[in-house]
Amino acid sequence: MNYILFDGPARNKLLPLTLTRPVADIRIGILTIKEKWEQVLNASTSTKTEEYLNKKYPTIISDDNVLIAGSVLPNHDLVIEIESLLPGQILKKEDFEIAIRPDTSNIHKINSANYQLIETKTYFLKIENTWDIFSLNHQAILNDFSLITHNRKSSKISNTNFIIGDPGKIFFEEGVKAEYTYLNTTDGPIYVGNDAEIMEGSKIRGPFALCEHSTVKMDAKIYSGTTIGPYSKVGGEINNSVIFGYSNKGHDGFLGNSVIGEWCNLGADTNTSNLKNTYDIVRLWSYNYNTFVNTGLQFCGLIMGDHSKSGINTMFNTGTVVGVSSNIYGSGFQRNFIPSFMWGGTHGLKTYNFKKSVDVAKAVFARRDMEFDQTEESIFNHIYELTHNKK
């Protein structure tokens, strides 16, 4: 079987995070959703997404394909059901299509009305909204920890570290540096990826994931349900948040119940409010409905798209959404929705010069010895046109 992860209806509800990636490339838990499926299927996958993303994320099609909803987090029982599908069958949960095995190699013309519908018997997690990413992250870390560490042994953990709870719930990959830290596994495991570092004085409560080549800076305080993606640096106080990767929150300041994309930077003493003084349920901007929607949550902080940045002492209000490649600064609480490619803050916003935004992205990539190439720039250009040149 050839496995293809498709965006489905979740894509628009997960904007702005899906402006720059397929749904399956969202990180939740330790791995991205795509990486999870490849682990449990023991097979490579590709994605079916928006046309402007196809060059970076091409779809690989064969004679025998299985399409899986990219918003679904896999588990063993679900994989058995999917692998049992015959051509012309759809695995579903009520009205939601989990997986499709087309009876043709033309995956772009599937008439589900002609397919046999099979109701799943399996419980599974899926992300339908941006806030699901941090809300479900606690459980996703637990699931990924079991998946990644099964029948494996952790690298040595220095006896200078102060461990509260079960030391067996701490897993260090090769090359991890951690001395004189506080590691608490009472509520869940702690996973640290290859060549990552936790600096002295840091206090961490599991479940927590620090991915490869990332750093927790001195005296950081990190609470349960937090994931720091690869090649990132974090400091200050973080609670139940997900940073996708290649992003920095290197200084003091609070980040809570939030999702930060790739290539972002939060300036020193940037703070997010994650609870209203009135204790009301938080409303969050929805690209899908073009208005603010009820999250059903009391705690909800910041959703920030790729390449966006904040200046020092920036304050983000409860339930704020920032698009792709916006540069936010200035005193006082920022507005609750800032579109892509904006420059400014409380004193006013203007459109970010496109050439300048590309120059900055190239400089940021170069720091990681990577190239912001024509493919990346074309994605930038599409998002820019979509945001600022609507007719």
C-alpha positions in Angstrom: 0.0 0.0 0.0 1.1 3.6 -0.7 0.0 5.9 2.1 -1.1 9.5 1.5 -2.1 11.9 4.3 -4.7 14.4 3.1 -5.6 17.7 4.7 -9.4 17.3 4.7 -11.8 19.8 6.3 -9.5 20.4 9.3 -7.1 22.5 7.1 -9.0 25.8 7.2 -9.7 25.5 11.0 -6.0 25.1 11.6 -4.9 28.3 9.8 -2.6 30.2 10.1 -0.5 27.1 11.0 -1.5 25.3 7.8 -0.7 28.3 5.6 2.9 27.0 5.3 2.5 23.2 5.8 0.1 20.3 5.3 -2.0 19.3 8.3 0.1 16.2 8.8 3.2 18.2 9.3 1.9 19.8 12.5 3.8 18.8 15.6 1.9 17.5 18.6 3.4 15.4 21.3 7.0 14.6 20.4 6.6 13.9 16.6 4.7 15.5 13.8 1.6 13.7 12.8 3.3 12.5 9.6 6.2 11.1 11.6 3.8 9.3 13.9 2.1 7.5 11.0 5.4 6.5 9.4 6.4 5.0 12.8 3.3 2.9 13.3 2.9 2.0 9.6 6.6 1.2 9.3 6.4 2.9 5.9 7.0 6.3 4.2 4.1 8.6 3.5 3.4 11.7 1.4 0.8 14.4 1.7 -2.1 15.7 -0.4 -2.4 19.4 0.3 -3.0 22.8 -1.3 -1.6 23.3 -4.8 0.8 26.1 -3.8 2.5 23.8 -1.3 2.9 20.9 -3.7 6.4 21.6 -4.8 7.7 21.4 -1.2 5.3 18.7 -0.2 4.7 16.5 -3.3 2.1 13.8 -3.4 3.4 10.3 -4.4 0.8 8.2 -6.1 1.0 4.5 -7.0 -1.4 1.9 -8.3 -2.7 1.0 -4.8 -3.2 4.0 -2.5 -4.6 4.5 0.9 -5.6 8.1 1.9 -5.6 8.9 5.6 -6.9 12.1 7.2 -3.8 14.1 8.3 -5.6 15.5 11.4 -5.9 12.0 12.9 -3.3 10.8 15.4 -2.5 7.1 14.8 -2.7 4.1 17.2 -2.2 0.4 16.8 -5.9 -0.6 16.6 -6.6 2.1 14.0 -3.7 0.9 11.8 -5.2 -2.6 11.8 -8.5 -1.3 10.6 -6.9 0.9 7.9 -4.7 -2.0 6.7 -7.8 -4.2 6.5 -9.6 -1.8 4.0 -10.4 -3.2 0.6 -10.5 -1.1 -2.6 -13.8 0.9 -2.6 -14.1 1.1 1.2 -14.0 4.1 3.6 -13.3 3.9 7.3 -15.2 6.6 9.1 -16.3 7.9 12.5 -19.9 9.2 12.1 -19.6 11.8 9.3 -15.8 12.0 9.5 -13.8 10.1 6.9 -10.7 8.6 8.6 -9.2 6.6 5.7 -10.1 5.8 2.1 -8.9 3.0 -0.1 -9.7 4.1 -3.7 -10.7 1.6 -6.3 -8.6 3.5 -8.8 -5.2 5.1 -9.0 -6.9 8.5 -9.7 -7.1 9.8 -6.1 -8.4 13.2 -7.3 -11.8 11.8 -8.4 -13.2 9.8 -5.6 -17.0 9.6 -5.4 -17.6 8.5 -1.8 -21.3 7.9 -2.6 -20.2 4.7 -4.4 -18.0 3.5 -1.6 -18.8 1.0 1.2 -18.7 2.8 4.6 -17.2 1.1 7.6 -17.6 2.5 11.0 -14.5 2.4 13.2 -14.5 0.6 16.5 -11.4 2.4 17.7 -11.0 5.5 19.9 -8.5 8.0 18.4 -7.3 11.5 18.8 -7.6 14.1 16.1 -7.0 17.9 15.9 -9.9 19.9 14.5 -8.9 23.4 15.8 -5.7 25.2 16.6 -6.3 25.0 20.3 -6.5 21.2 20.1 -2.8 21.1 19.6 -2.0 22.3 23.1 -5.1 20.8 24.7 -4.3 17.3 23.5 -0.5 17.7 23.8 -0.3 16.1 27.3 -1.8 12.8 26.0 0.1 13.0 22.7 3.4 13.1 24.6 2.4 10.1 26.6 1.6 8.2 23.4 4.7 9.2 21.5 6.9 8.5 24.5 5.7 4.9 24.5 6.1 4.6 20.7 9.6 6.0 20.6 11.2 4.5 23.7 9.7 1.0 23.5 12.4 -1.7 24.0 15.1 1.0 24.1 17.4 2.2 26.9 18.0 5.8 27.8 21.4 7.4 27.6 23.0 7.9 31.0 21.5 10.7 33.2 24.0 12.5 35.3 23.6 12.1 39.1 23.9 15.9 39.5 20.2 16.1 38.4 17.5 16.1 41.0 14.8 13.6 39.9 11.3 13.6 41.4 9.2 10.6 40.6 10.1 7.6 38.5 13.6 7.9 36.8 12.4 5.3 34.3 10.1 7.9 32.8 13.0 10.0 31.7 14.6 9.2 28.3 17.7 10.9 27.0 18.8 10.3 23.4 22.5 10.4 22.5 24.4 13.6 23.1 22.1 15.1 25.7 23.6 17.6 28.1 21.8 18.1 31.5 23.5 19.0 34.8 22.0 20.3 38.0 18.4 20.4 36.7 15.1 19.4 38.4 13.1 16.8 36.5 9.7 15.8 37.8 7.9 12.8 36.2 5.1 12.6 38.7 2.5 13.6 36.1 4.2 12.1 33.0 7.5 11.3 31.2 10.3 13.6 30.1 11.8 13.0 26.6 15.0 14.8 25.4 16.2 14.4 21.8 19.6 14.0 20.3 22.2 16.7 21.2 19.7 18.7 23.2 20.6 20.6 26.3 18.9 21.5 29.6 21.0 24.1 31.4 21.5 24.2 35.1 18.8 25.4 37.4 15.9 24.5 35.0 12.8 23.0 36.5 10.7 20.7 34.3 7.5 18.8 34.9 6.5 16.0 32.6 5.0 15.2 30.3 7.5 17.2 28.4 9.4 16.8 25.1 12.6 18.6 24.1 13.4 17.7 20.5 16.8 17.3 18.9 19.4 20.1 19.0 17.2 22.3 21.2 18.1 24.1 24.4 16.4 25.0 27.7 18.2 27.9 29.1 19.2 28.5 32.7 16.6 28.7 35.4 13.7 28.0 33.0 10.4 26.8 34.5 8.5 24.5 32.2 5.1 22.9 33.1 3.3 19.8 31.9 2.1 19.3 28.4 4.8 21.3 26.7 6.8 20.4 23.6 9.8 22.3 22.3 10.5 21.3 18.7 13.9 20.8 17.1 16.6 23.5 16.9 14.8 25.8 19.3 15.9 27.8 22.4 13.6 28.5 25.3 13.8 30.3 28.6 11.5 31.9 31.2 8.2 30.2 32.1 6.3 27.9 29.7 3.0 26.0 30.4 1.2 23.6 28.1 2.5 25.0 24.9 3.9 23.6 21.6 6.7 25.2 19.7 7.0 23.5 16.3 10.7 24.0 15.8 13.5 26.4 14.7 12.0 29.0 17.0 13.2 30.9 20.0 11.8 32.2 23.2 15.2 32.7 24.7 14.4 35.0 27.6 12.2 35.6 30.6 8.5 36.0 30.0 5.4 33.7 30.2 4.1 31.5 27.4 1.0 29.6 28.2 -1.6 27.4 26.4 -0.1 28.5 23.1 1.2 27.2 19.7 4.2 28.8 18.0 5.1 27.8 14.5 8.6 27.5 12.9 11.2 30.3 12.5 9.5 32.5 15.1 11.2 34.6 17.7 9.7 36.0 20.9 11.7 39.0 22.2 12.9 39.4 25.7 10.0 39.6 28.3 7.3 38.8 25.7 4.3 37.7 27.7 1.1 35.9 26.8 -2.1 36.2 28.8 -3.9 32.8 28.9 -6.8 33.6 31.2 -9.2 36.5 31.2 -9.6 38.5 34.4 -13.4 37.7 34.1 -12.6 34.0 33.8 -14.8 33.9 30.7 -14.5 31.3 28.0 -11.9 32.5 25.4 -12.9 33.4 21.9 -10.3 33.0 19.1 -10.1 34.3 15.5 -11.1 31.7 13.0 -9.9 32.0 9.4 -12.5 29.5 8.4 -15.4 31.6 9.7 -13.8 35.0 9.3 -14.8 35.9 12.9 -14.0 35.1 16.5 -15.3 31.7 17.7 -15.8 30.1 21.0 -13.0 27.8 22.0 -14.8 26.3 25.0 -11.6 26.9 27.0 -10.9 29.1 30.0 -7.1 28.9 29.2 -5.9 29.9 25.7 -3.0 32.1 24.9 -1.2 32.7 21.5 -1.4 31.0 18.2 1.5 32.3 16.0 2.2 31.3 12.4 5.6 30.7 10.9 8.3 33.4 10.7 6.4 35.9 12.9 8.3 37.8 15.7 7.7 40.0 18.7 9.9 42.8 20.0 11.0 43.1 23.7 8.3 43.6 26.3 5.5 42.6 23.9 2.2 41.7 25.5 -0.2 39.4 23.8 -3.8 39.3 25.1 -5.8 36.2 26.0 -6.7 34.4 22.8 -4.5 36.1 20.2 -3.8 34.9 16.6 -0.9 36.1 14.6 -0.4 35.1 10.9 2.7 34.3 9.0 5.8 36.7 8.9 4.4 39.5 11.0 6.7 41.7 13.1 4.9 42.9 16.3 6.2 45.4 18.8 5.2 48.3 21.1 3.8 48.8 24.6 0.3 47.7 25.7 -1.7 44.7 24.7 -1.7 43.8 21.0 -4.9 43.3 19.2 -6.4 39.8 19.2 -5.9 39.1 15.5 -2.9 40.2 13.4 -3.0 39.0 9.8 0.1 37.7 7.9 2.8 40.1 6.7 2.0 43.0 9.1 4.5 45.4 10.8 3.8 47.4 14.0 1.6 47.0 17.0 -0.7 48.9 19.3 0.2 52.2 17.7 -0.9 50.9 14.3 -0.2 48.2 11.8 1.1 48.5 8.2 1.8 45.9 5.5 5.2 44.4 5.9 7.4 45.1 2.8 7.5 41.7 1.0 11.1 42.0 -0.2 12.2 42.8 3.4 10.3 39.8 4.8 12.1 37.5 2.3 15.5 39.1 3.2 14.8 38.4 6.9 13.7 34.8 6.2 16.9 34.2 4.1 19.0 35.6 7.0 17.3 33.4 9.5 17.7 30.3 7.4 21.3 31.1 6.8 22.0 31.0 10.6 21.0 27.4 10.5 23.1 26.7 7.3 19.9 26.3 5.3 18.6 28.1 2.2 15.4 30.0 1.9 15.1 29.0 -1.8 12.7 29.8 -4.6 10.2 27.2 -3.4 10.0 28.8 0.0 9.7 32.3 -1.5 6.9 31.2 -3.8 4.9 30.0 -0.7 5.6 33.3 1.0 4.4 35.1 -2.1 1.2 33.1 -2.3 0.4 33.9 1.4 1.2 37.5 0.8 -1.1 37.8 -2.2 -3.8 35.9 -0.4 -3.6 38.3 2.5 -3.1 41.7 1.0 -4.3 41.5 -2.6 -7.7 40.1 -2.2 -10.2 41.4 -4.8 
